[in-house]
Amino acid sequence: MPAAAAPTHLRARALPSVTGALRAVEGLLLGAGQRTARRNAWTSVLEDRRRAKDRIEAQHVLEAASGRASRAT
C-alpha cells in the first residue's frame, strides 16, 4: 500500500506593483548618485511648474487691475 502524499500548501502572494518593480530595478542598476540626481531633477520640474502657475496667477491679477484702471479713466 503506497503512502499518502503530503498535502501541498500554496500561498497566494500579491504581485508587486509596476512602480515597486521599477524602483527595485532602478535600485539595482543605478548608483546612489544617479538616484539623487534623478530625485533632484524631478524636484526641479515640480518647482518650475509651481513658478509657472504663480506667474499665470500674477498675470491675471495684473490684467484685472489694469482693466479696472482703464475703465475708470
VEXPADO-16727 format. One record per residue: residue number from 1; z, y, x of N, C-alpha, C, O in turn. Coordinates in Angstrom, 3 decimals, always signed. Each point is the difference from the previous one (the first is absolute). Layout:
BEGIN
ATOM   i     n_pz     n_py     n_px    ca_pz    ca_py    ca_px     c_pz     c_py     c_px     o_pz     o_py     o_px
ATOM NUM        Z        Y        X        Z        Y        X        Z        Y        X        Z        Y        X
...
This chain:
BEGIN
ATOM   i     n_pz     n_py     n_px    ca_pz    ca_py    ca_px     c_pz     c_py     c_px     o_pz     o_py     o_px
ATOM   1   +0.000   -1.163   +0.831   +0.000   +1.163   -0.831   +0.000   +1.239   +0.885   +0.891   +0.162   +0.834
ATOM   2   -1.875   +0.712   -1.004   -0.083   +1.186   +0.856   +1.064   +1.021   -0.382   +0.397   +0.122   -1.159
ATOM   3   +0.046   +0.605   +2.177   +1.006   +1.040   -0.231   -0.625   +1.164   -0.743   -1.169   +0.329   +0.203
ATOM   4   +1.959   +0.290   -1.064   -0.497   +1.149   -0.771   -0.221   +1.173   +0.946   +0.795   +0.247   +0.907
ATOM   5   -1.868   +0.455   -1.134   -0.313   +1.166   +0.837   +0.968   +1.128   -0.329   +0.339   +0.227   -1.162
ATOM   6   +0.094   +0.466   +2.191   +0.918   +1.121   -0.202   -0.750   +1.132   -0.697   -1.152   +0.280   +0.332
ATOM   7   +1.801   +0.369   -1.296   -0.688   +1.085   -0.704   -0.271   +1.166   +0.957   +0.827   +0.332   +0.849
ATOM   8   -1.965   +0.258   -1.004   -0.344   +1.157   +0.832   +0.300   +1.253   -0.779   -0.319   +0.100   -1.185
ATOM   9   +0.931   +0.853   +1.849   +0.354   +1.252   -0.634   -0.952   +1.081   +0.480   -0.161   +0.231   +1.198
ATOM  10   -0.439   +0.397   -2.124   -0.899   +1.099   +0.340   +0.692   +1.308   -0.335   +0.577   +0.150   -1.078
ATOM  11   -0.635   +0.781   +1.990   +0.598   +1.308   -0.247   -1.106   +1.002   -0.280   -1.007   +0.070   +0.704
ATOM  12   +1.226   +0.682   -1.732   -0.965   +1.054   -0.319   +0.380   +1.241   +0.807   +1.120   +0.499   -0.112
ATOM  13   -2.028   -0.017   +0.901   +0.239   +1.210   +0.774   -1.023   +1.043   -0.403   -1.180   -0.287   -0.200
ATOM  14   +1.667   +1.482   +0.093   -0.903   +1.091   -0.358   -0.910   +0.296   +1.185   +0.431   -0.001   +1.153
ATOM  15   -1.663   +0.247   -1.453   -0.935   +0.368   +1.056   +0.320   +1.422   +0.462   +0.352   +0.853   -0.815
ATOM  16   -0.469   -0.598   +2.099   +0.279   +1.356   +0.477   -1.032   +0.970   -0.556   -1.153   -0.354   -0.245
ATOM  17   +1.603   +1.578   +0.056   -0.922   +1.002   -0.519   -1.034   +0.327   +1.074   +0.218   -0.262   +1.183
ATOM  18   -1.318   +0.823   -1.594   -1.048   +0.387   +0.938   +0.550   +1.038   +0.977   -0.267   -0.063   +1.200
ATOM  19   +1.037   +1.017   -1.724   +0.575   +1.027   +0.867   +0.918   -0.619   +1.032   -0.063   +0.345   +1.181
ATOM  20   +0.909   -1.252   -1.617   +0.911   -0.664   +0.928   -0.750   -0.790   +1.062   +0.368   +0.010   +1.175
ATOM  21   -1.419   -0.690   -1.603   -0.794   -0.779   +0.956   -0.684   +0.912   +1.012   -0.033   -0.307   +1.191
ATOM  22   -0.518   +1.434   -1.664   -0.652   +0.927   +0.925   +0.995   +0.604   +0.980   -0.315   +0.171   +1.178
ATOM  23   +1.504   +0.150   -1.651   +1.019   +0.542   +0.908   +0.414   -1.030   +1.039   +0.245   +0.347   +1.155
ATOM  24   -0.165   -1.605   -1.554   +0.355   -1.046   +0.953   -1.075   -0.127   +1.077   +0.312   -0.113   +1.186
ATOM  25   -1.564   +0.131   -1.601   -1.107   -0.079   +0.965   +0.006   +1.229   +0.897   -0.199   -0.109   +1.210
ATOM  26   +0.426   +1.284   -1.803   +0.067   +1.227   +0.779   +1.111   -0.098   +1.042   -0.182   +0.409   +1.146
ATOM  27   +1.322   -0.947   -1.542   +1.114   -0.150   +0.930   -0.337   -0.903   +1.169   +0.460   +0.222   +1.120
ATOM  28   -1.270   -1.246   -1.384   -0.382   -0.913   +1.073   -1.059   +0.600   +0.917   +0.034   -0.205   +1.214
ATOM  29   -0.966   +0.942   -1.793   -1.136   +0.495   +0.775   +0.244   +1.332   +0.690   -0.493   +0.230   +1.104
ATOM  30   +1.239   +0.630   -1.738   +0.177   +1.339   +0.537   +1.335   +0.122   +0.721   +1.007   -0.581   -0.405
ATOM  31   -1.031   +1.338   +1.463   +1.243   +0.269   +0.705   +0.798   +1.055   -0.739   -0.496   +0.617   -0.943
ATOM  32   +1.728   -0.409   +1.370   +0.878   +0.976   -0.660   -0.593   +1.400   +0.059   +0.135   +0.763   -0.957
ATOM  33   -0.783   -0.411   +2.050   -0.591   +1.328   +0.140   -1.108   +0.244   -1.007   -0.104   +1.092   -0.559
ATOM  34   -0.715   -2.087   +0.328   -1.092   +0.152   -0.959   +0.532   +0.098   -1.423   -0.545   +0.738   -0.822
ATOM  35   +1.602   -1.476   +0.533   +0.589   +0.087   -1.343   +0.597   +1.383   -0.234   -0.123   +0.562   -1.088
ATOM  36   +0.767   -0.021   +2.112   +0.568   +1.343   -0.111   -1.104   +1.015   -0.195   +0.133   +0.906   -0.824
ATOM  37   -1.220   -1.037   +1.564   -1.131   +0.923   -0.122   -0.609   -0.072   -1.395   -0.381   +1.027   -0.561
ATOM  38   +0.286   -2.214   +0.002   -0.559   -0.170   -1.346   +0.902   +0.651   -1.046   -0.484   +0.657   -0.922
ATOM  39   +1.806   -0.844   +1.068   +0.938   +0.636   -0.922   -0.065   +1.515   +0.114   +0.023   +0.704   -1.010
ATOM  40   -0.103   -0.204   +2.236   -0.089   +1.446   +0.199   -1.276   +0.562   -0.609   +0.018   +1.078   -0.594
ATOM  41   -1.120   -1.795   +0.736   -1.268   +0.457   -0.568   +0.098   +0.061   -1.521   -0.479   +0.957   -0.608
ATOM  42   +1.089   -1.958   -0.012   +0.129   -0.010   -1.463   +0.908   +1.139   -0.465   -0.263   +0.631   -1.023
ATOM  43   +1.331   -0.372   +1.779   +0.887   +1.117   -0.331   -0.768   +1.312   +0.055   +0.213   +0.877   -0.838
ATOM  44   -1.105   -0.730   +1.817   -0.819   +1.212   +0.115   -0.944   +0.143   -1.186   -0.202   +1.103   -0.507
ATOM  45   -0.373   -2.211   +0.065   -0.891   +0.039   -1.165   +0.761   +0.483   -1.224   -0.485   +0.853   -0.743
ATOM  46   +1.677   -1.398   +0.535   +0.798   +0.402   -1.160   +0.387   +1.473   +0.079   -0.005   +0.695   -1.016
ATOM  47   +0.339   -0.212   +2.214   +0.363   +1.402   +0.174   -1.208   +0.909   -0.250   +0.143   +1.064   -0.604
ATOM  48   -1.323   -1.472   +1.061   -1.219   +0.779   -0.260   -0.273   +0.096   -1.499   -0.388   +1.058   -0.497
ATOM  49   +0.589   -2.154   -0.216   -0.205   +0.018   -1.451   +0.976   +0.953   -0.687   -0.369   +0.729   -0.920
ATOM  50   +1.633   -0.750   +1.388   +0.999   +0.893   -0.583   -0.357   +1.461   +0.257   +0.128   +0.836   -0.894
ATOM  51   -0.577   -0.526   +2.114   -0.381   +1.387   +0.307   -1.216   +0.433   -0.812   -0.066   +1.148   -0.438
ATOM  52   -0.890   -2.038   +0.233   -1.176   +0.325   -0.805   +0.414   +0.296   -1.439   -0.509   +0.936   -0.617
ATOM  53   +1.422   -1.726   +0.091   +0.492   +0.232   -1.362   +0.689   +1.361   -0.089   -0.204   +0.743   -0.961
ATOM  54   +1.023   -0.418   +1.971   +0.686   +1.300   +0.020   -1.004   +1.154   +0.066   +0.187   +1.023   -0.659
ATOM  55   -1.251   -1.186   +1.453   -1.025   +1.048   +0.093   -0.683   +0.224   -1.339   -0.236   +1.140   -0.400
ATOM  56   -0.077   -2.217   -0.285   -0.667   +0.118   -1.304   +0.914   +0.704   -0.994   -0.442   +0.869   -0.751
ATOM  57   +1.721   -1.249   +0.747   +0.941   +0.658   -0.908   +0.131   +1.483   +0.318   +0.040   +0.826   -0.913
ATOM  58   +0.027   -0.477   +2.199   +0.100   +1.409   +0.395   -1.257   +0.760   -0.407   +0.082   +1.152   -0.428
ATOM  59   -1.238   -1.786   +0.558   -1.249   +0.634   -0.394   -0.001   +0.295   -1.494   -0.431   +1.074   -0.420
ATOM  60   +0.905   -2.006   -0.374   +0.058   +0.214   -1.450   +0.932   +1.168   -0.346   -0.306   +0.811   -0.874
ATOM  61   +1.435   -0.737   +1.566   +0.947   +1.087   -0.251   -0.632   +1.344   +0.365   +0.113   +0.968   -0.752
ATOM  62   -0.779   -0.912   +1.909   -0.638   +1.251   +0.426   -1.123   +0.411   -0.952   -0.146   +1.179   -0.323
ATOM  63   -0.634   -2.143   -0.119   -1.088   +0.310   -0.936   +0.566   +0.498   -1.325   -0.538   +0.936   -0.592
ATOM  64   +1.619   -1.553   +0.125   +0.606   +0.429   -1.247   +0.574   +1.408   +0.144   -0.126   +0.820   -0.909
ATOM  65   +0.746   -0.547   +2.034   +0.595   +1.314   +0.228   -1.092   +1.075   +0.132   +0.149   +1.098   -0.537
ATOM  66   -1.221   -1.401   +1.232   -1.073   +0.975   +0.160   -0.736   +0.213   -1.320   -0.490   +1.099   -0.257
ATOM  67   +0.404   -2.113   -0.568   -0.640   +0.120   -1.312   +0.785   +0.911   -0.904   -0.583   +0.798   -0.735
ATOM  68   +1.891   -0.900   +0.773   +0.846   +0.883   -0.810   -0.085   +1.438   +0.478   -0.053   +0.928   -0.807
ATOM  69   +0.041   -0.744   +2.113   -0.031   +1.352   +0.570   -1.310   +0.708   -0.332   -0.006   +1.192   -0.305
ATOM  70   -1.113   -1.935   +0.366   -1.278   +0.631   -0.258   -0.151   +0.370   -1.482   -0.660   +0.987   -0.324
ATOM  71   +1.264   -1.767   -0.570   -0.089   +0.317   -1.425   +0.859   +1.205   -0.349   -0.332   +0.748   -0.919
ATOM  72   +1.437   -0.546   +1.643   +0.911   +1.102   -0.292   -0.579   +1.346   +0.430   +0.393   +1.034   -0.541
ATOM  73   -1.303   -1.025   +1.487   -0.547   +1.288   +0.484   -1.284   +0.345   -0.688   -0.593   +1.041   +0.284
